[in-house]
Amino acid sequence: MINQIWHDLSRVVENFVGDLGVMALLGMVGVALIAVALPVLLIKPKDRFGKLDLRGVAEKPVEGEKRALRIANTDNRLDRYKQFLEPTDAKELDATRLKLVRAGYRNRDAVRNFHFAQFALGVGGLVVGLIYGLFFSGGSIQAVALSVVIPGALGYMLPRYIVTKRLQSRMEEIELGFPDTLDLMLVCVEAGQSLDQAIVRVSKELRSAYPALADELEIVAYELKAGKDRATVLREFAHRVDLQDVRSFVTTLIQSTSFGSSISEAIRVYADEMRDKRVMRAEEKANKLPTKLTLGTMVFCLPPLLLILVGPAIYDILQNFSGGN
């Protein structure tokens, strides 16, 4: 009976779709069955003992896992735009990162945020300038072009200007407070503390007066507590600060440690030199002051004086010429 039903069904289908219709229909059904069954066959069943197996793998994580652990707490919202927000050149990337670190921006995403700020402010300046140029500049092509280009350029250069000014202010603060740092460090060392303890103490005492220098010394203290080599930590400190006085002091400390000489004596001699150098810088600024005042006097006082002295004579001459005409 089943054969009779299948035969009648086949004849009905042949009457509607032709001789090749049955084969086409069967092919479509087969493709549908394969499409349904293939994902089911490819799905890998979950291994219930997978967690137990993973617990017994190598004790130390691989490099990729270490990196994943390091960046787990970072802001990943700009990761998808990393190729646009970070320099492709490794040297340029390192130089930008070092400049931001010296300016006090030690965040892991500082370079990315810096370039994003440049891009966002540049585009924002272009949009604002375009709106102003179209509606308020009178409609001339030159006015519209200037109103678009100038705000965009200013917005793009604003983050770089802020970082540069912050870097200069930090360097001036560190240079100004470094002699006081050496004096405090000398007192701590002569009181019986080690150099590491003296650095920790000085970093706390300088917080209110010189916060930038206190931050740098605090980083040095943390790295020493972490077990890094003292010479390496001091060289990194000199590289971050990038001042000749600090580099010379670091070289003096490393040589004193290497040759076994007295660290307190080295700090005392160098502190005296730093105090003398600070006095010399103050005297240099004082000697430059009369020249600057002379220039200001000539610019702001001489023109009004000439106007008062020569003005009446010029007025009389003009009146005589106008009366003669």
Secondary structure, DSSP 8 states (H G I E B T S, - for coil): -HHHHHHHHHHHHHHHH-TTHHHHHHHHHHHHHHHHHHHHHHS----TTHHHHHHTS-SS--HHHHHHHHTTTS--TTGGGHHHHS-SSHHHHHHHHHHHHHTT---TTHHHHHHHHHHHHHHHHHHHHHHHHHHTS-S-HHHHHHHHHHHHHHHHHHHHHHHHHHHHHHHHHHHHHHHHHHHHHHHHHHTT--HHHHHHHHHHHTTTT-HHHHHHHHHHHHHHHTT--HHHHHHHHHHHH--HHHHHHHHHHHHHHHHT--HHHHHHHHHHHHHHHHHHHHHHHHHHHHHHHHHHHHHHTHHHHHHHHHHHHHHHHHHHHHHH-
